[in-house]
Amino acid sequence: MHPLSRRITDVLALDPSARAIQFDGQWSSWGQIGTLAHRIRDQVGTASAGMMLRNTPVHVAALLGVLAGGGTVVVINPARGDERTRADIAALQVPILIGTSADLAALAPQTSATTVALGGLDDAPRVSVGTAAACDDRPGVAVRMLTSGTTGPPKRVDLTYEMLARSVMGRDPASSPPPTELRRGVAIVNSPLVHVGGVFRILLCLAEARPFVLLPKFDLGRWSDAVREHRPSAVSLVPAALRMVLHSDLTREDLTGIKVVTSGTAPLSADDADAFTEKFGIPVLTSYAATEFGGGVASWTLADHQQFWHQKRGSVGRANPGARLRVVDDHREPVPPGQAGLLEVIPAQLAETGQWMQTTDLARIDEDGFLWILGRADQAIIRGGFKVMPDDVKSALESHAAVAGAAVVGVPDPRLGETPAALVELRPGDSATPQELIDYLQTRLARYEIPTTLVLTDAIPRTPSGKPDLTAVRSHFAQR
């Protein structure tokens, strides 16, 4: 049994009668989660199982059950739309398919896989044996996770048991001592289970033997209610959620107890981080991670933030323990400190390979090891020979008091090649015209960076991780 599987099994058995997950105001016990997890484990074994994941206690138990037995969870996102989900399931050809009865009936009515229909937390799953042959099982792979699909169709990345264990249990999972009692503090999990952030948060709570509130998705009202009830010392907010909290009517008293906010998955402007700290008195620790890394590779610590933030604001921190970072030129040769180039990493989770993973992120690292992410090289807009980084334009737009969020992409131009186009979502109750926003940018951006098209929208399309769905944004402008 892998140390991660053993940790899941041990924690589920610590105190079966104790509170484990609060969902929609109701608590389920560790015993309830463990009983369903063991039922799923007995059905799946070490096989690969496609799982239509939603943020509910039943789905958490199913996820833990597969991992407790050493199987592989193949993540399926049932919220991507019925046609795309059906096509995804057909292409996967997994031998076992797990989901609610409603999801299985709607999205896999003619599957040849063995189906495991989830009911209530206390209900035994209904199993219908299929004829599908075993697929290419991948020994050691815990989760075949979907990428966020920001710039194109999501793809699956293999996350091994060892990678996930190192992310939540430390660099030597085999020698990590198991908890002997449950934690008293309650965490809040608002990241989707179909994203690596959600799986990481769930496994971190299990590794620490910590009960948690599970939200179906980030909702300001439900989140703030959970914060007031449980007073967690730390919370995690993706940039879009952090901006919702920042621009809400919440006060410092509402967030009493929170000592630090962590933020990742997408760029967060230093202005937003500072505004959050000024309003609530809580430091924001940004980080840098990717699905392919199986966790984070750089982040701010509270000690670094207290000492260096004013000098290094906008950085995503320094390399995590055991991780290595470097910036290289077009020939993959390291560049001097402070010079921009492509970022390469060796995550602590994969340190034994010694192989540099090349990213598509433009970055710089200063002489003190602080990392700045400058944008995606594959998203740069070349406007008449000038390079425009969409994140710079996005940040400038989001600094306007009326703007809730923005997404910026390149659109074809017969003379200049490409020009930036922006889709902008305003805050409820606020107003601004496209021309007012363009005028606002005149003093904040170079002329070539200012969008040639700016469109207001009710809601920016987003991926499950909260990032703007740039494929959908491009489609919006193409249709126009």
Kinemage of the C-alpha trace (Angstrom):
@kinemage 1
@onewidth
@group {chain A} dominant
@subgroup {mainchain}
@vectorlist {calphas} color= white
{ca met a 1} P 0.000 0.000 0.000
{ca his a 2} L 1.386 3.399 -0.972
{ca pro a 3} L 1.862 5.852 1.942
{ca leu a 4} L -0.877 8.080 0.498
{ca ser a 5} L -3.349 5.179 0.403
{ca arg a 6} L -2.345 4.181 3.908
{ca arg a 7} L -2.784 7.753 5.189
{ca ile a 8} L -6.305 7.925 3.719
{ca thr a 9} L -7.233 4.606 5.316
{ca asp a 10} L -5.742 5.546 8.686
{ca val a 11} L -7.439 8.945 8.912
{ca leu a 12} L -10.837 7.581 7.913
{ca ala a 13} L -10.573 5.156 10.829
{ca leu a 14} L -9.341 7.616 13.489
{ca asp a 15} L -12.750 8.593 14.900
{ca pro a 16} L -15.654 7.356 12.750
{ca ser a 17} L -18.252 9.269 14.779
{ca ala a 18} L -16.532 12.666 14.456
{ca arg a 19} L -17.553 15.399 12.009
{ca ala a 20} L -15.773 15.203 8.665
{ca ile a 21} L -17.466 17.305 5.946
{ca gln a 22} L -19.994 20.100 6.266
{ca phe a 23} L -22.076 20.499 3.113
{ca asp a 24} L -25.191 22.640 2.743
{ca gly a 25} L -25.217 23.149 6.492
{ca gln a 26} L -25.185 19.414 7.297
{ca trp a 27} L -22.276 17.437 8.720
{ca ser a 28} L -21.313 13.956 7.585
{ca ser a 29} L -19.057 11.810 9.749
{ca trp a 30} L -15.703 10.221 9.005
{ca gly a 31} L -17.455 6.880 9.419
{ca gln a 32} L -19.969 7.692 6.673
{ca ile a 33} L -17.216 8.868 4.332
{ca gly a 34} L -15.116 5.821 5.175
{ca thr a 35} L -17.911 3.287 4.665
{ca leu a 36} L -18.711 4.570 1.166
{ca ala a 37} L -15.003 4.898 0.341
{ca his a 38} L -14.436 1.255 1.265
{ca arg a 39} L -17.393 0.173 -0.872
{ca ile a 40} L -15.911 2.020 -3.855
{ca arg a 41} L -12.465 0.588 -3.123
{ca asp a 42} L -13.875 -2.941 -3.174
{ca gln a 43} L -15.537 -2.341 -6.549
{ca val a 44} L -12.567 -0.679 -8.291
{ca gly a 45} L -9.489 -2.301 -6.775
{ca thr a 46} L -6.390 -1.182 -8.649
{ca ala a 47} L -8.174 -0.512 -11.939
{ca ser a 48} L -8.706 2.810 -13.723
{ca ala a 49} L -12.099 4.361 -13.142
{ca gly a 50} L -13.606 7.299 -14.970
{ca met a 51} L -15.258 9.530 -12.381
{ca met a 52} L -17.764 12.301 -13.090
{ca leu a 53} L -16.755 14.550 -10.234
{ca arg a 54} L -18.869 17.164 -8.514
{ca asn a 55} L -18.268 18.949 -5.235
{ca thr a 56} L -20.340 16.766 -2.903
{ca pro a 57} L -19.406 14.499 0.035
{ca val a 58} L -20.439 11.451 -2.007
{ca his a 59} L -17.928 12.302 -4.717
{ca val a 60} L -15.225 12.986 -2.127
{ca ala a 61} L -15.822 9.521 -0.658
{ca ala a 62} L -15.657 7.933 -4.117
{ca leu a 63} L -12.387 9.724 -4.897
{ca leu a 64} L -10.855 8.608 -1.605
{ca gly a 65} L -12.085 5.059 -2.140
{ca val a 66} L -10.277 4.663 -5.449
{ca leu a 67} L -7.097 6.167 -4.002
{ca ala a 68} L -7.289 4.035 -0.852
{ca gly a 69} L -7.295 0.924 -3.038
{ca gly a 70} L -4.430 1.969 -5.297
{ca gly a 71} L -6.580 2.582 -8.374
{ca thr a 72} L -6.510 5.453 -10.852
{ca val a 73} L -9.130 8.206 -10.951
{ca val a 74} L -9.700 9.430 -14.509
{ca val a 75} L -11.287 12.829 -14.017
{ca ile a 76} L -14.385 13.617 -16.083
{ca asn a 77} L -15.998 17.046 -15.830
{ca pro a 78} L -19.786 16.674 -16.227
{ca ala a 79} L -20.200 20.454 -16.292
{ca arg a 80} L -18.467 20.882 -19.665
{ca gly a 81} L -21.714 20.295 -21.546
{ca asp a 82} L -23.538 17.069 -22.332
{ca glu a 83} L -22.198 16.561 -25.866
{ca arg a 84} L -18.564 17.166 -24.956
{ca thr a 85} L -18.844 14.960 -21.872
{ca arg a 86} L -20.404 12.103 -23.856
{ca ala a 87} L -17.627 12.386 -26.438
{ca asp a 88} L -15.021 12.419 -23.665
{ca ile a 89} L -16.440 9.262 -22.071
{ca ala a 90} L -16.609 7.490 -25.437
{ca ala a 91} L -12.989 8.354 -26.214
{ca leu a 92} L -11.689 7.280 -22.795
{ca gln a 93} L -13.079 3.729 -22.972
{ca val a 94} L -12.556 3.181 -19.255
{ca pro a 95} L -13.596 -0.206 -17.841
{ca ile a 96} L -15.373 1.391 -14.860
{ca leu a 97} L -17.472 4.538 -14.801
{ca ile a 98} L -18.515 6.216 -11.537
{ca gly a 99} L -21.102 8.955 -11.152
{ca thr a 100} L -24.515 9.777 -9.811
{ca ser a 101} L -27.450 7.893 -11.273
{ca ala a 102} L -28.570 11.074 -13.035
{ca asp a 103} L -25.147 11.734 -14.585
{ca leu a 104} L -24.757 8.138 -15.755
{ca ala a 105} L -28.233 8.126 -17.309
{ca ala a 106} L -27.739 11.461 -19.076
{ca leu a 107} L -24.097 11.243 -20.108
{ca ala a 108} L -23.361 7.527 -20.540
{ca pro a 109} L -26.652 5.815 -21.410
{ca gln a 110} L -25.065 3.260 -23.763
{ca thr a 111} L -21.682 2.734 -22.142
{ca ser a 112} L -20.181 -0.729 -22.129
{ca ala a 113} L -18.248 0.069 -18.954
{ca thr a 114} L -19.166 -1.327 -15.579
{ca thr a 115} L -21.097 1.493 -13.944
{ca val a 116} L -21.060 2.394 -10.270
{ca ala a 117} L -24.057 4.619 -9.527
{ca leu a 118} L -23.700 6.815 -6.462
{ca gly a 119} L -26.757 7.553 -4.353
{ca gly a 120} L -26.778 9.022 -0.873
{ca leu a 121} L -23.801 8.925 1.418
{ca asp a 122} L -25.277 5.990 3.359
{ca asp a 123} L -26.454 4.096 0.277
{ca ala a 124} L -24.554 1.213 -1.253
{ca pro a 125} L -23.598 2.085 -4.860
{ca arg a 126} L -25.598 0.294 -7.557
{ca val a 127} L -23.262 -1.688 -9.774
{ca ser a 128} L -24.095 -2.720 -13.324
{ca val a 129} L -21.478 -5.028 -14.813
{ca gly a 130} L -20.446 -4.081 -18.335
{ca thr a 131} L -18.454 -5.712 -21.110
{ca ala a 132} L -15.687 -3.142 -21.573
{ca ala a 133} L -12.195 -4.577 -21.491
{ca ala a 134} L -9.581 -3.207 -19.130
{ca cys a 135} L -7.884 -0.121 -20.556
{ca asp a 136} L -4.215 0.768 -20.379
{ca asp a 137} L -3.816 0.725 -16.623
{ca arg a 138} L -1.034 3.002 -15.458
{ca pro a 139} L 0.712 1.597 -12.373
{ca gly a 140} L 1.532 4.270 -9.842
{ca val a 141} L -0.802 6.871 -11.366
{ca ala a 142} L -3.290 8.182 -8.819
{ca val a 143} L -5.196 10.748 -10.874
{ca arg a 144} L -5.406 11.480 -14.572
{ca met a 145} L -6.233 15.135 -14.062
{ca leu a 146} L -7.713 17.544 -16.564
{ca thr a 147} L -5.770 20.731 -17.207
{ca ser a 148} L -7.770 23.921 -16.829
{ca gly a 149} L -8.354 24.345 -20.573
{ca thr a 150} L -7.584 28.067 -20.500
{ca thr a 151} L -6.200 28.259 -24.026
{ca gly a 152} L -7.616 25.120 -25.644
{ca pro a 153} L -9.336 21.806 -24.977
{ca pro a 154} L -8.404 20.359 -21.566
{ca lys a 155} L -5.926 17.482 -21.685
{ca arg a 156} L -5.140 14.881 -19.059
{ca val a 157} L -1.954 14.827 -17.048
{ca asp a 158} L -0.824 11.791 -15.044
{ca leu a 159} L -0.330 12.596 -11.357
{ca thr a 160} L 1.373 9.754 -9.542
{ca tyr a 161} L 0.779 8.641 -5.972
{ca glu a 162} L 4.294 9.782 -5.127
{ca met a 163} L 3.741 13.284 -6.567
{ca leu a 164} L 0.509 13.822 -4.666
{ca ala a 165} L 1.913 12.324 -1.462
{ca arg a 166} L 4.904 14.664 -1.550
{ca ser a 167} L 2.585 17.616 -2.146
{ca val a 168} L 0.458 16.944 0.946
{ca met a 169} L 2.659 14.827 3.242
{ca gly a 170} L 6.143 16.230 2.703
{ca arg a 171} L 9.232 15.216 0.776
{ca asp a 172} L 9.484 11.755 2.405
{ca pro a 173} L 5.928 10.384 2.616
{ca ala a 174} L 7.070 6.931 3.755
{ca ser a 175} L 8.467 8.358 6.996
{ca ser a 176} L 5.705 10.901 7.584
{ca pro a 177} L 4.113 10.062 10.953
{ca pro a 178} L 0.354 9.522 10.762
{ca pro a 179} L -1.951 11.780 12.796
{ca thr a 180} L -3.051 10.282 16.095
{ca glu a 181} L -6.098 12.515 16.478
{ca leu a 182} L -8.306 14.733 14.347
{ca arg a 183} L -7.605 18.448 14.038
{ca arg a 184} L -10.008 20.858 15.698
{ca gly a 185} L -9.781 23.640 13.126
{ca val a 186} L -12.108 23.465 10.114
{ca ala a 187} L -10.847 24.248 6.598
{ca ile a 188} L -12.891 25.550 3.674
{ca val a 189} L -12.660 23.813 0.293
{ca asn a 190} L -14.161 25.861 -2.520
{ca ser a 191} L -12.005 24.663 -5.430
{ca pro a 192} L -13.647 22.232 -7.880
{ca leu a 193} L -12.710 18.565 -7.643
{ca val a 194} L -12.274 18.479 -11.433
{ca his a 195} L -9.277 20.804 -10.963
{ca val a 196} L -5.973 19.879 -9.347
{ca gly a 197} L -6.568 22.588 -6.725
{ca gly a 198} L -9.676 20.822 -5.453
{ca val a 199} L -8.012 17.402 -5.289
{ca phe a 200} L -5.005 18.948 -3.539
{ca arg a 201} L -7.189 20.647 -0.894
{ca ile a 202} L -9.137 17.453 -0.196
{ca leu a 203} L -5.979 15.348 0.128
{ca leu a 204} L -4.305 17.980 2.298
{ca cys a 205} L -7.263 17.888 4.695
{ca leu a 206} L -7.057 14.079 4.772
{ca ala a 207} L -3.300 14.103 5.308
{ca glu a 208} L -3.736 16.504 8.239
{ca ala a 209} L -6.861 14.730 9.575
{ca arg a 210} L -8.744 18.020 9.319
{ca pro a 211} L -12.537 18.396 8.911
{ca phe a 212} L -13.665 20.835 6.237
{ca val a 213} L -16.535 22.744 4.739
{ca leu a 214} L -17.167 21.725 1.124
{ca leu a 215} L -18.756 24.308 -1.173
{ca pro a 216} L -20.323 23.252 -4.515
{ca lys a 217} L -18.421 26.209 -6.007
{ca phe a 218} L -17.159 29.547 -4.764
{ca asp a 219} L -20.148 31.560 -3.617
{ca leu a 220} L -19.508 34.764 -1.679
{ca gly a 221} L -22.458 34.299 0.683
{ca arg a 222} L -21.762 30.647 1.516
{ca trp a 223} L -18.031 31.278 1.817
{ca ser a 224} L -18.441 34.226 4.176
{ca asp a 225} L -20.955 32.257 6.277
{ca ala a 226} L -18.403 29.444 6.634
{ca val a 227} L -15.668 31.929 7.556
{ca arg a 228} L -17.846 33.506 10.252
{ca glu a 229} L -18.839 30.104 11.672
{ca his a 230} L -15.452 28.392 11.698
{ca arg a 231} L -12.899 31.235 11.793
{ca pro a 232} L -10.184 29.423 9.802
{ca ser a 233} L -6.700 30.858 10.210
{ca ala a 234} L -5.896 30.423 6.501
{ca val a 235} L -8.031 30.377 3.369
{ca ser a 236} L -7.290 29.892 -0.307
{ca leu a 237} L -8.848 32.129 -2.967
{ca val a 238} L -8.202 32.127 -6.692
{ca pro a 239} L -7.786 35.684 -8.059
{ca ala a 240} L -11.369 35.923 -9.347
{ca ala a 241} L -12.739 34.919 -5.927
{ca leu a 242} L -10.320 37.193 -4.102
{ca arg a 243} L -11.530 40.144 -6.176
{ca met a 244} L -15.139 39.261 -5.305
{ca val a 245} L -14.281 39.349 -1.606
{ca leu a 246} L -12.253 42.544 -2.039
{ca his a 247} L -15.097 44.431 -3.737
{ca ser a 248} L -17.840 43.084 -1.459
{ca asp a 249} L -19.403 44.675 1.603
{ca leu a 250} L -17.507 42.319 3.907
{ca thr a 251} L -15.511 43.975 6.689
{ca arg a 252} L -12.488 43.092 8.770
{ca glu a 253} L -14.826 41.783 11.450
{ca asp a 254} L -16.387 39.336 8.976
{ca leu a 255} L -12.959 37.828 8.322
{ca thr a 256} L -11.851 37.738 11.957
{ca gly a 257} L -9.586 34.766 12.550
{ca ile a 258} L -8.026 34.672 9.088
{ca lys a 259} L -4.298 35.345 9.387
{ca val a 260} L -3.305 34.705 5.781
{ca val a 261} L -4.837 34.252 2.331
{ca thr a 262} L -3.097 32.127 -0.289
{ca ser a 263} L -3.796 32.660 -3.974
{ca gly a 264} L -2.756 30.754 -7.073
{ca thr a 265} L -3.917 29.156 -10.368
{ca ala a 266} L -3.841 32.522 -12.203
{ca pro a 267} L -1.950 35.826 -11.991
{ca leu a 268} L -2.996 38.194 -9.206
{ca ser a 269} L -1.950 41.811 -9.537
{ca ala a 270} L 0.115 43.365 -6.760
{ca asp a 271} L -2.442 46.190 -6.607
{ca asp a 272} L -5.234 43.743 -5.786
{ca ala a 273} L -3.072 42.002 -3.193
{ca asp a 274} L -2.230 45.319 -1.537
{ca ala a 275} L -5.848 46.515 -1.659
{ca phe a 276} L -6.983 43.289 0.041
{ca thr a 277} L -4.387 43.686 2.784
{ca glu a 278} L -5.285 47.344 3.281
{ca lys a 279} L -9.022 46.580 3.555
{ca phe a 280} L -8.885 43.470 5.727
{ca gly a 281} L -5.460 43.610 7.363
{ca ile a 282} L -4.614 40.164 5.964
{ca pro a 283} L -1.479 39.445 3.899
{ca val a 284} L -1.970 37.698 0.555
{ca leu a 285} L 0.615 35.031 -0.277
{ca thr a 286} L 0.688 34.294 -3.999
{ca ser a 287} L 2.099 31.106 -5.470
{ca tyr a 288} L 2.972 29.470 -8.769
{ca ala a 289} L 1.859 25.964 -9.708
{ca ala a 290} L 0.654 23.886 -12.641
{ca thr a 291} L -1.233 20.652 -13.077
{ca glu a 292} L 1.842 19.100 -14.688
{ca phe a 293} L 3.897 19.798 -11.559
{ca gly a 294} L 1.467 17.990 -9.278
{ca gly a 295} L 1.509 20.990 -6.945
{ca gly a 296} L 3.272 24.264 -6.318
{ca val a 297} L 6.893 25.079 -7.123
{ca ala a 298} L 7.149 28.669 -5.839
{ca ser a 299} L 5.336 30.698 -3.205
{ca trp a 300} L 5.559 33.438 -0.627
{ca thr a 301} L 6.076 32.469 2.982
{ca leu a 302} L 4.731 34.754 5.692
{ca ala a 303} L 8.293 35.507 6.855
{ca asp a 304} L 9.361 36.477 3.324
{ca his a 305} L 6.233 38.578 2.891
{ca gln a 306} L 6.910 40.532 6.076
{ca gln a 307} L 10.534 41.171 5.094
{ca phe a 308} L 10.499 41.554 1.313
{ca trp a 309} L 7.013 42.336 -0.032
{ca his a 310} L 7.542 46.064 -0.531
{ca gln a 311} L 10.784 45.391 -2.417
{ca lys a 312} L 9.538 42.397 -4.380
{ca arg a 313} L 5.800 43.134 -4.825
{ca gly a 314} L 4.321 41.341 -7.805
{ca ser a 315} L 6.598 38.340 -7.389
{ca val a 316} L 5.092 34.902 -6.774
{ca gly a 317} L 7.737 34.176 -4.154
{ca arg a 318} L 10.730 31.872 -4.086
{ca ala a 319} L 11.215 28.220 -4.936
{ca asn a 320} L 9.472 25.821 -2.573
{ca pro a 321} L 11.752 23.505 -0.547
{ca gly a 322} L 13.185 20.903 -2.879
{ca ala a 323} L 12.089 22.693 -6.080
{ca arg a 324} L 14.494 24.256 -8.579
{ca leu a 325} L 13.795 27.155 -10.938
{ca arg a 326} L 15.713 28.721 -13.773
{ca val a 327} L 15.091 31.108 -16.681
{ca val a 328} L 16.535 30.224 -20.077
{ca asp a 329} L 16.892 31.808 -23.509
{ca asp a 330} L 15.709 30.426 -26.846
{ca his a 331} L 18.601 27.920 -26.802
{ca arg a 332} L 17.688 26.734 -23.291
{ca glu a 333} L 20.790 28.368 -21.845
{ca pro a 334} L 20.339 29.962 -18.386
{ca val a 335} L 20.219 33.757 -18.388
{ca pro a 336} L 21.631 36.133 -15.719
{ca pro a 337} L 19.497 37.154 -12.713
{ca gly a 338} L 16.854 39.723 -13.587
{ca gln a 339} L 16.798 38.901 -17.295
{ca ala a 340} L 13.552 37.674 -18.860
{ca gly a 341} L 13.203 34.342 -20.614
{ca leu a 342} L 11.307 31.071 -20.497
{ca leu a 343} L 10.845 29.439 -17.113
{ca glu a 344} L 12.005 25.879 -16.466
{ca val a 345} L 11.365 23.979 -13.240
{ca ile a 346} L 12.176 20.790 -11.407
{ca pro a 347} L 9.306 20.350 -8.913
{ca ala a 348} L 10.136 18.914 -5.516
{ca gln a 349} L 7.547 16.241 -6.347
{ca leu a 350} L 9.805 15.109 -9.236
{ca ala a 351} L 13.183 16.038 -7.812
{ca glu a 352} L 14.593 12.537 -8.236
{ca thr a 353} L 14.281 12.768 -12.043
{ca gly a 354} L 16.643 15.736 -12.253
{ca gln a 355} L 14.927 16.735 -15.500
{ca trp a 356} L 14.019 20.340 -16.227
{ca met a 357} L 10.391 20.804 -17.263
{ca gln a 358} L 10.000 23.544 -19.853
{ca thr a 359} L 7.021 25.839 -19.405
{ca thr a 360} L 5.475 28.391 -21.765
{ca asp a 361} L 5.707 31.099 -19.106
{ca leu a 362} L 7.895 34.146 -19.558
{ca ala a 363} L 9.607 34.930 -16.276
{ca arg a 364} L 12.537 36.507 -14.487
{ca ile a 365} L 14.316 35.527 -11.276
{ca asp a 366} L 16.259 38.111 -9.303
{ca glu a 367} L 19.490 37.680 -7.395
{ca asp a 368} L 17.558 36.775 -4.218
{ca gly a 369} L 15.647 33.967 -5.944
{ca phe a 370} L 12.287 35.751 -6.227
{ca leu a 371} L 10.267 34.755 -9.286
{ca trp a 372} L 8.111 37.029 -11.443
{ca ile a 373} L 5.743 35.534 -14.030
{ca leu a 374} L 5.566 37.980 -16.948
{ca gly a 375} L 2.944 36.184 -19.036
{ca arg a 376} L 2.510 33.243 -21.356
{ca ala a 377} L 4.891 33.232 -24.308
{ca asp a 378} L 2.261 31.492 -26.434
{ca gln a 379} L -0.299 34.223 -25.650
{ca ala a 380} L 1.852 37.220 -26.565
{ca ile a 381} L 0.174 39.506 -29.114
{ca ile a 382} L 2.548 40.908 -31.754
{ca arg a 383} L 0.990 44.179 -32.892
{ca gly a 384} L 2.925 45.644 -35.804
{ca gly a 385} L 6.190 44.356 -34.328
{ca phe a 386} L 5.392 45.420 -30.747
{ca lys a 387} L 4.845 42.705 -28.138
{ca val a 388} L 1.701 43.038 -25.998
{ca met a 389} L 1.309 40.806 -22.949
{ca pro a 390} L -2.420 40.195 -22.332
{ca asp a 391} L -1.956 39.964 -18.556
{ca asp a 392} L -0.604 43.527 -18.464
{ca val a 393} L -3.699 44.824 -20.249
{ca lys a 394} L -5.964 42.669 -18.069
{ca ser a 395} L -4.381 43.993 -14.865
{ca ala a 396} L -4.719 47.588 -16.024
{ca leu a 397} L -8.402 47.092 -16.785
{ca glu a 398} L -9.063 45.348 -13.482
{ca ser a 399} L -7.541 48.268 -11.597
{ca his a 400} L -10.590 50.341 -12.637
{ca ala a 401} L -13.046 50.625 -9.752
{ca ala a 402} L -16.025 49.489 -11.874
{ca val a 403} L -14.377 46.405 -13.407
{ca ala a 404} L -15.006 42.994 -11.858
{ca gly a 405} L -12.883 41.084 -14.363
{ca ala a 406} L -11.340 41.200 -17.816
{ca ala a 407} L -10.012 38.838 -20.472
{ca val a 408} L -7.685 39.907 -23.276
{ca val a 409} L -6.857 38.029 -26.492
{ca gly a 410} L -5.339 38.827 -29.858
{ca val a 411} L -7.605 39.253 -32.889
{ca pro a 412} L -6.410 39.234 -36.527
{ca asp a 413} L -5.673 42.554 -38.183
{ca pro a 414} L -4.878 42.810 -41.921
{ca arg a 415} L -2.319 45.599 -41.430
{ca leu a 416} L -0.778 44.958 -37.996
{ca gly a 417} L -1.066 41.171 -37.789
{ca glu a 418} L -2.834 41.146 -34.420
{ca thr a 419} L -4.344 43.656 -32.040
{ca pro a 420} L -5.576 43.209 -28.448
{ca ala a 421} L -9.296 42.807 -27.793
{ca ala a 422} L -10.814 42.896 -24.311
{ca leu a 423} L -13.946 41.380 -22.826
{ca val a 424} L -14.898 43.208 -19.635
{ca glu a 425} L -17.300 42.328 -16.824
{ca leu a 426} L -18.446 45.184 -14.608
{ca arg a 427} L -19.146 44.987 -10.903
{ca pro a 428} L -22.842 44.753 -9.966
{ca gly a 429} L -24.295 48.217 -9.540
{ca asp a 430} L -21.397 49.992 -11.267
{ca ser a 431} L -21.314 51.419 -14.758
{ca ala a 432} L -18.710 52.414 -17.325
{ca thr a 433} L -18.735 52.737 -21.095
{ca pro a 434} L -16.142 51.131 -23.360
{ca gln a 435} L -14.796 54.579 -24.239
{ca glu a 436} L -14.446 55.514 -20.574
{ca leu a 437} L -12.386 52.376 -20.018
{ca ile a 438} L -10.223 53.102 -23.063
{ca asp a 439} L -9.633 56.630 -21.773
{ca tyr a 440} L -8.699 55.165 -18.379
{ca leu a 441} L -6.024 53.014 -20.023
{ca gln a 442} L -4.395 55.951 -21.828
{ca thr a 443} L -2.298 56.857 -18.776
{ca arg a 444} L -1.571 53.265 -17.749
{ca leu a 445} L -0.509 51.524 -20.944
{ca ala a 446} L 1.538 52.223 -24.033
{ca arg a 447} L -0.524 53.197 -27.059
{ca tyr a 448} L 0.143 49.873 -28.792
{ca glu a 449} L -1.137 47.985 -25.717
{ca ile a 450} L -4.569 49.633 -25.685
{ca pro a 451} L -7.299 47.306 -27.039
{ca thr a 452} L -8.730 48.126 -30.437
{ca thr a 453} L -11.936 46.366 -29.380
{ca leu a 454} L -13.465 46.485 -25.908
{ca val a 455} L -16.775 44.761 -25.233
{ca leu a 456} L -18.826 44.717 -22.031
{ca thr a 457} L -20.361 41.391 -21.007
{ca asp a 458} L -22.598 40.132 -18.210
{ca ala a 459} L -20.118 37.387 -17.317
{ca ile a 460} L -16.701 36.372 -18.590
{ca pro a 461} L -16.600 32.664 -19.492
{ca arg a 462} L -14.336 30.873 -17.053
{ca thr a 463} L -12.737 27.467 -16.582
{ca pro a 464} L -13.426 25.397 -13.430
{ca ser a 465} L -10.308 26.923 -11.840
{ca gly a 466} L -11.674 30.447 -12.255
{ca lys a 467} L -9.397 31.506 -15.101
{ca pro a 468} L -10.909 33.248 -18.146
{ca asp a 469} L -11.679 30.662 -20.827
{ca leu a 470} L -9.650 32.236 -23.618
{ca thr a 471} L -10.940 29.799 -26.237
{ca ala a 472} L -14.493 30.952 -25.511
{ca val a 473} L -13.360 34.594 -25.475
{ca arg a 474} L -11.730 34.224 -28.900
{ca ser a 475} L -14.891 32.560 -30.180
{ca his a 476} L -16.891 35.533 -28.893
{ca phe a 477} L -14.817 37.984 -30.934
{ca ala a 478} L -14.750 35.701 -33.981
{ca gln a 479} L -18.566 35.617 -33.990
{ca arg a 480} L -18.639 39.397 -33.798
